[in-house]
Amino acid sequence: MATVAHVTSEGTTRISGALDEQLDDDADPATGYGAVLDDDWSGSVERFDHPVDDSMVFRSGEDGAPATMLLLHGVGNSGAIYGPIMSTLAEHGPVVAPTLSPELLMASGGGRTETMTPLVEWLAAVAPPPWRLVGHSMGGVLTGLILRSHPEMVRGAVLLNSPLPGVIDRIREGDSLDRTGRALLFLKLLSRVTAFGRPRLPGILRGPELLIVRNALRGFVIDPGQLDNDVIARAVLRSRTTDGDDFLRLAKEMPEWESEAFDELPVRLILGRDDPLVPMEDLPAVQESYPAADIVVLGRCAHFAHLEQPQETVDEIVGFFAGLD
């Protein structure tokens, strides 16, 4: 299993040393990294059309108490990216993962509440609030904005590999060639390529296509070769959308609301120690944005905690929300 470090605000000045001591790579990768939690996960996830715009929505579990867990995806993905952990999360209540569109947000004009209201209303059409929110990457940025604009709609939130706030500043300020800058450049390239859509390839080319996708993940995950074929094919490949570049432009234009300190509701941040988009040196700034948050750092993990360390990620999500009930 992955090594986990809980970093509190008291440890801010000792983050680097503490993490080097607490997080190691000695654990057997076969017991945790890329593990499949439910062999029938793809058959346990229901897909339906959103009643407003016919976009894809993914759901697992029965409706009812406790509050619905609402999963928000990142740039260039759809709700399908959560597929491998949805049935396991659904053992603790209904889970819904919609496919977001940048058109739901205004890039400029209006205040924070006015900007976020169309998205909140769109989400409420598939999952009645109050929500238990989980946001991955850019979905975590949106989760933070929902917390600040509509806290009455949320029970608590988990931000998963969420690039706050330093990387958003980097997107606004321009390109750089350090590790995080290179990852952002590659993310922009992927977003522009996928903006043209993904051609439907014949089945005989499935193997080469999976190989290409694995290579594209390199740098965003620790070991793409260890991810299960079905996870690559049904979660990563099928989740690619054509509006990633629009989301990046939106992040660049949106006011800096996400960096304002927030401590009104319970929040947990789950980060990967080796995430190029959320470097560990950004932790002090993250703690300034969420001074009361519980921060969890996973060892042997980069930018996709729910695919790389699924059991640890599920345990941290479920344990956090269980503490709120």
C-alpha positions as CSV (number, residue, x, y, z in Angstrom):
1,M,0.0,0.0,0.0
2,A,1.1,3.6,-0.5
3,T,2.6,5.5,2.4
4,V,0.4,8.4,3.6
5,A,1.4,11.6,5.3
6,H,-1.1,13.9,7.1
7,V,0.3,17.4,7.0
8,T,-1.1,19.9,9.5
9,S,-0.8,23.6,9.5
10,E,1.7,23.3,12.4
11,G,4.1,21.4,10.1
12,T,4.1,24.1,7.4
13,T,7.7,25.1,7.9
14,R,8.9,21.5,8.0
15,I,6.9,20.1,5.0
16,S,9.8,19.1,2.8
17,G,11.8,17.3,5.5
18,A,8.7,15.6,7.0
19,L,7.6,14.3,3.6
20,D,11.0,13.0,2.7
21,E,11.0,11.1,6.0
22,Q,7.4,9.8,5.9
23,L,6.9,9.0,2.2
24,D,9.0,6.3,0.7
25,D,8.8,4.0,-2.3
26,D,9.5,0.7,-0.4
27,A,6.0,-0.6,-0.5
28,D,5.2,-3.4,-2.8
29,P,3.6,-1.8,-5.9
30,A,1.6,-4.9,-6.7
31,T,-0.4,-4.5,-3.5
32,G,-1.6,-0.9,-4.2
33,Y,-0.4,1.0,-7.2
34,G,-3.0,0.8,-10.0
35,A,-5.0,-1.9,-8.2
36,V,-8.5,-2.7,-9.5
37,L,-10.9,-2.5,-6.6
38,D,-13.9,-4.0,-8.4
39,D,-13.5,-6.4,-11.3
40,D,-16.9,-5.5,-12.6
41,W,-16.6,-1.7,-12.1
42,S,-17.5,-0.8,-15.7
43,G,-20.7,-2.9,-15.4
44,S,-21.7,-1.2,-12.1
45,V,-21.7,2.3,-13.5
46,E,-24.9,3.6,-15.2
47,R,-24.6,6.1,-18.0
48,F,-27.5,8.5,-18.8
49,D,-28.0,11.9,-20.5
50,H,-28.2,15.1,-18.5
51,P,-31.8,16.4,-18.7
52,V,-30.6,20.0,-19.6
53,D,-28.0,19.5,-22.3
54,D,-27.8,15.7,-23.0
55,S,-24.2,15.5,-21.8
56,M,-22.9,12.3,-20.3
57,V,-23.6,11.6,-16.7
58,F,-22.3,8.5,-14.8
59,R,-24.0,7.1,-11.7
60,S,-23.5,4.3,-9.3
61,G,-25.5,3.3,-6.2
62,E,-29.1,3.8,-5.1
63,D,-30.6,7.2,-4.5
64,G,-31.2,8.2,-1.0
65,A,-29.4,9.1,2.2
66,P,-26.7,10.0,2.9
67,A,-26.1,13.0,0.7
68,T,-25.1,12.3,-2.9
69,M,-21.3,12.3,-3.5
70,L,-20.8,14.5,-6.6
71,L,-17.6,13.9,-8.5
72,L,-16.2,16.7,-10.7
73,H,-13.5,15.9,-13.3
74,G,-10.5,17.7,-14.7
75,V,-9.4,19.3,-18.0
76,G,-10.0,17.1,-21.0
77,N,-11.8,14.4,-19.1
78,S,-15.4,13.4,-18.6
79,G,-17.2,11.8,-15.6
80,A,-15.9,8.4,-16.9
81,I,-12.5,9.1,-15.4
82,Y,-13.9,8.2,-12.0
83,G,-15.4,4.9,-13.2
84,P,-12.8,2.6,-11.5
85,I,-13.7,3.8,-8.0
86,M,-17.4,4.7,-8.4
87,S,-18.8,1.3,-7.4
88,T,-16.6,1.2,-4.3
89,L,-17.5,4.7,-3.3
90,A,-21.2,3.8,-3.9
91,E,-21.1,1.2,-1.1
92,H,-21.4,4.3,1.1
93,G,-24.1,6.1,-0.7
94,P,-25.1,7.3,-4.2
95,V,-22.3,8.6,-6.5
96,V,-22.8,10.9,-9.5
97,A,-20.1,12.0,-12.0
98,P,-21.4,14.5,-14.6
99,T,-19.4,15.7,-17.6
100,L,-18.8,19.4,-17.2
101,S,-18.7,22.0,-20.0
102,P,-16.9,25.4,-19.8
103,E,-20.0,26.9,-21.3
104,L,-21.6,26.6,-17.9
105,L,-19.3,29.3,-16.6
106,M,-18.9,32.9,-17.6
107,A,-15.2,33.8,-18.3
108,S,-15.8,37.4,-17.3
109,G,-18.4,39.7,-16.0
110,G,-20.6,39.2,-12.9
111,G,-19.6,38.4,-9.4
112,R,-18.5,35.0,-8.1
113,T,-22.0,33.9,-7.1
114,E,-23.5,35.0,-10.5
115,T,-20.7,33.2,-12.3
116,M,-21.1,29.9,-10.5
117,T,-24.9,29.8,-10.3
118,P,-25.5,28.3,-13.8
119,L,-23.0,25.5,-12.9
120,V,-24.6,24.9,-9.5
121,E,-28.1,24.7,-11.0
122,W,-26.9,22.3,-13.7
123,L,-25.4,20.1,-11.1
124,A,-28.6,20.2,-9.0
125,A,-30.5,18.8,-12.0
126,V,-28.8,15.4,-11.6
127,A,-27.9,15.4,-7.8
128,P,-30.0,17.1,-5.2
129,P,-28.0,19.2,-2.7
130,P,-26.5,19.3,-0.2
131,W,-23.6,17.4,-1.8
132,R,-20.5,15.7,-0.7
133,L,-18.2,17.2,-3.3
134,V,-15.1,15.6,-4.8
135,G,-13.1,17.5,-7.4
136,H,-10.1,16.3,-9.3
137,S,-7.6,18.7,-10.9
138,M,-9.6,21.5,-12.5
139,G,-12.7,19.9,-11.0
140,G,-11.1,20.8,-7.6
141,V,-10.7,24.4,-8.7
142,L,-14.4,24.4,-9.5
143,T,-15.2,22.7,-6.2
144,G,-13.3,25.5,-4.4
145,L,-15.3,28.1,-6.2
146,I,-18.6,26.4,-5.3
147,L,-17.5,26.3,-1.7
148,R,-17.0,30.0,-1.8
149,S,-20.1,31.0,-3.7
150,H,-22.7,28.5,-2.6
151,P,-21.6,26.9,0.7
152,E,-25.2,26.1,1.6
153,M,-25.2,23.5,-1.2
154,V,-22.3,21.5,0.2
155,R,-21.8,19.2,3.2
156,G,-18.0,19.0,2.8
157,A,-15.4,18.7,0.0
158,V,-12.4,16.7,-1.0
159,L,-10.0,18.3,-3.5
160,L,-8.1,15.6,-5.3
161,N,-4.8,16.7,-7.0
162,S,-6.2,20.2,-7.2
163,P,-3.8,22.8,-8.6
164,L,-4.4,25.6,-6.1
165,P,-3.4,28.3,-6.3
166,G,0.1,28.4,-7.8
167,V,-0.5,26.5,-11.0
168,I,-3.5,28.6,-11.9
169,D,-1.2,31.6,-11.6
170,R,1.2,29.9,-13.9
171,I,-1.6,29.4,-16.5
172,R,-2.3,33.1,-16.3
173,E,1.3,34.2,-16.4
174,G,2.7,32.2,-19.3
175,D,4.9,29.2,-20.0
176,S,8.0,28.1,-18.1
177,L,10.4,25.2,-18.5
178,D,10.6,23.9,-15.0
179,R,8.9,20.5,-14.2
180,T,5.5,22.1,-13.6
181,G,5.8,24.3,-16.6
182,R,6.7,21.4,-18.8
183,A,3.7,19.4,-17.5
184,L,1.4,22.4,-18.3
185,L,2.9,22.8,-21.8
186,F,2.2,19.1,-22.5
187,L,-1.3,19.4,-21.0
188,K,-2.0,22.4,-23.3
189,L,-0.7,20.4,-26.3
190,L,-2.9,17.4,-25.4
191,S,-5.9,19.7,-25.0
192,R,-5.3,21.3,-28.5
193,V,-4.9,17.9,-30.1
194,T,-8.0,16.4,-28.6
195,A,-10.0,19.6,-29.5
196,F,-10.3,18.0,-33.0
197,G,-11.9,14.9,-31.5
198,R,-10.8,11.3,-31.4
199,P,-11.3,9.2,-34.5
200,R,-13.1,5.9,-34.1
201,L,-10.4,3.4,-34.8
202,P,-11.0,-0.3,-35.8
203,G,-10.6,-2.9,-33.1
204,I,-7.4,-4.2,-34.6
205,L,-5.7,-0.9,-33.6
206,R,-6.9,-1.0,-30.0
207,G,-3.4,-2.2,-28.8
208,P,-1.4,0.6,-30.4
209,E,-4.0,3.1,-29.3
210,L,-3.7,2.0,-25.7
211,L,0.1,2.2,-26.0
212,I,-0.1,5.8,-27.2
213,V,-2.5,6.7,-24.4
214,R,-0.1,5.1,-21.8
215,N,2.8,7.1,-23.2
216,A,0.7,10.3,-23.0
217,L,0.1,9.6,-19.3
218,R,3.8,9.5,-18.6
219,G,4.7,12.2,-16.2
220,F,1.1,12.6,-15.0
221,V,1.2,9.1,-13.4
222,I,4.2,7.4,-11.8
223,D,4.0,4.1,-13.8
224,P,1.5,4.1,-16.7
225,G,2.6,0.5,-17.5
226,Q,1.1,-0.7,-14.3
227,L,-2.4,0.6,-14.9
228,D,-5.0,-2.0,-15.9
229,N,-5.9,-2.2,-19.6
230,D,-9.6,-1.7,-18.8
231,V,-8.8,1.4,-16.7
232,I,-6.9,2.9,-19.7
233,A,-9.6,1.9,-22.2
234,R,-12.8,2.5,-20.3
235,A,-11.8,5.3,-17.9
236,V,-8.9,7.3,-19.5
237,L,-9.5,6.8,-23.3
238,R,-13.3,7.0,-23.2
239,S,-13.2,10.1,-20.9
240,R,-11.3,12.3,-23.4
241,T,-13.4,15.3,-24.4
242,T,-12.8,18.1,-26.9
243,D,-13.1,21.1,-24.7
244,G,-9.9,20.9,-22.6
245,D,-8.4,23.9,-24.3
246,D,-11.5,25.9,-23.5
247,F,-11.2,25.0,-19.8
248,L,-7.6,26.2,-19.8
249,R,-8.6,29.5,-21.4
250,L,-11.4,29.8,-18.8
251,A,-8.9,29.2,-15.9
252,K,-6.6,31.9,-17.4
253,E,-9.5,34.5,-17.6
254,M,-11.3,33.7,-14.3
255,P,-10.7,36.1,-11.4
256,E,-8.5,34.9,-8.5
257,W,-11.3,33.8,-6.3
258,E,-9.9,30.4,-5.6
259,S,-7.0,31.8,-3.7
260,E,-9.1,33.6,-1.0
261,A,-8.9,31.9,2.4
262,F,-11.8,29.5,3.1
263,D,-12.6,27.8,6.4
264,E,-16.4,27.7,6.5
265,L,-16.9,24.0,5.7
266,P,-14.8,20.9,6.2
267,V,-12.3,20.3,3.4
268,R,-9.7,17.6,2.8
269,L,-7.0,17.9,0.2
270,I,-5.5,14.7,-1.3
271,L,-2.2,15.3,-3.1
272,G,0.4,13.1,-4.8
273,R,3.9,13.6,-3.7
274,D,5.2,13.5,-7.3
275,D,2.4,15.5,-8.9
276,P,4.0,17.8,-11.5
277,L,0.9,20.0,-11.5
278,V,0.7,20.4,-7.7
279,P,4.3,20.6,-6.6
280,M,5.0,20.1,-2.9
281,E,6.6,23.6,-2.7
282,D,3.0,25.0,-3.3
283,L,1.7,23.4,0.0
284,P,2.2,26.6,2.0
285,A,0.1,28.6,-0.5
286,V,-2.5,25.9,-0.6
287,Q,-2.7,26.0,3.2
288,E,-3.2,29.8,3.0
289,S,-6.3,29.1,0.7
290,Y,-7.6,26.4,3.1
291,P,-6.2,27.2,6.5
292,A,-8.5,24.6,8.3
293,A,-8.1,21.8,5.7
294,D,-6.8,18.4,6.4
295,I,-4.0,17.7,3.8
296,V,-3.2,14.1,2.9
297,V,-0.1,13.4,0.7
298,L,0.1,10.0,-1.0
299,G,3.5,8.4,-1.7
300,R,4.1,6.8,-5.1
301,C,1.5,9.0,-6.7
302,A,1.4,11.8,-9.3
303,H,-1.6,13.6,-10.7
304,F,-4.3,10.8,-10.8
305,A,-4.6,9.6,-7.2
306,H,-7.9,7.7,-7.9
307,L,-6.2,5.6,-10.6
308,E,-2.7,5.3,-9.1
309,Q,-3.6,4.7,-5.5
310,P,-7.3,3.9,-5.6
311,Q,-7.6,2.1,-2.3
312,E,-5.9,4.8,-0.3
313,T,-7.9,7.5,-2.2
314,V,-11.2,5.8,-1.5
315,D,-10.3,5.2,2.1
316,E,-9.4,8.9,2.6
317,I,-12.6,10.1,0.8
318,V,-14.9,7.8,2.6
319,G,-13.2,8.3,6.0
320,F,-13.5,12.1,5.6
321,F,-17.2,12.1,4.8
322,A,-18.0,9.5,7.4
323,G,-16.6,11.9,10.0
324,L,-19.2,14.5,8.9
325,D,-22.2,12.3,9.4
